[in-house]
């Protein structure tokens, strides 16, 4: 703080100036920029949500087909997915 005080009273001494910030002019987005942004955000959403949806689908498919009975998928009531399917069948 002492250094700032010394510099302000000697080297950085100046008259009172007001702060002026000029804002750039506003421009409406173009259809091309909107389309590219929409495409980019769609890809991000599909990558994030699609991964979760695919993982849940695979887990449910496996649960619905285990344990096999004579090489065939069991009825949903006899599979590992029965606890999830029970509320749906009521």
N, C-alpha and C positions, 0 to 999 in steps of 0.2 A: 504494500500500500504506500510505503514511503517512496518507492521508485516511481509509482504512478503519479504521486503528488509532485515530485520533482520534475518529471517529464511534462506534466500538464502545465506547470508554471514556467517552463523554459522552451523546450524544443517544440512541443505540441501546442503551443499557445496560439490561439486563433480567435477570431470574432465569433459571435453567436450565429450559427447557421441552423436553419430549420431542416428537418428531415423530410425528404420528398421521395416517395416511391411511386414510380410510374407503372401502372398495370398494363399488360399487353391487351390489345383489342381481342374481343371474344369472337371466335369463329365457330359456326355450326359444324358438327362432324359430317364428313362425307358418307355416302352410302357404302363406299368401299371400306372405309375404316370401321364403320359399324358392322359390316359383314365379316371382316377379318376378326374383329374383337369377339363377335358372337361365335364364330367357328372355333376360335382359340378357347373360349370359356366352355363351349360344349365338349371339346376334347378333354379338358381338365375334369369336367363333371363326370363324363363317361369313364375316364380312367379311375377316378376315385370311387364313385358309386358302383360302377360296373364290377370292380374288383370285389367289393363286399357282397354284391348281389350274386355274383358267380360262386363265391365261396359258400354262401348260405345254401344256394341251390345244390351244390355238390354234396354238402353235408346232409341235407334233407334227402337227396336221392339215395345216398349210401344207407342212411338210416331206414329208408322205406324198403330197401332190398336186402337187408340183413336181419336175421339169419335166413339163408336160402333153404328151401324145402324141395328136395329132389332136383336141385339145379334150377328151380324157378323162384321168382320173387314171391314172398308170402303175401297173404292178405294184409292190409294195412293194420288191422287189429292185432296181428301176430308179429309185427315188425318192431324194430327199435323206435320207429316214429309214432307208435301208438299213443304215447302221452301227448304229443302235439296234435294228433288227429282226433282224439277223443272230444275236445270241445267243438270241433267243426262238425261232427256227425250228429250232434244233439239237435 
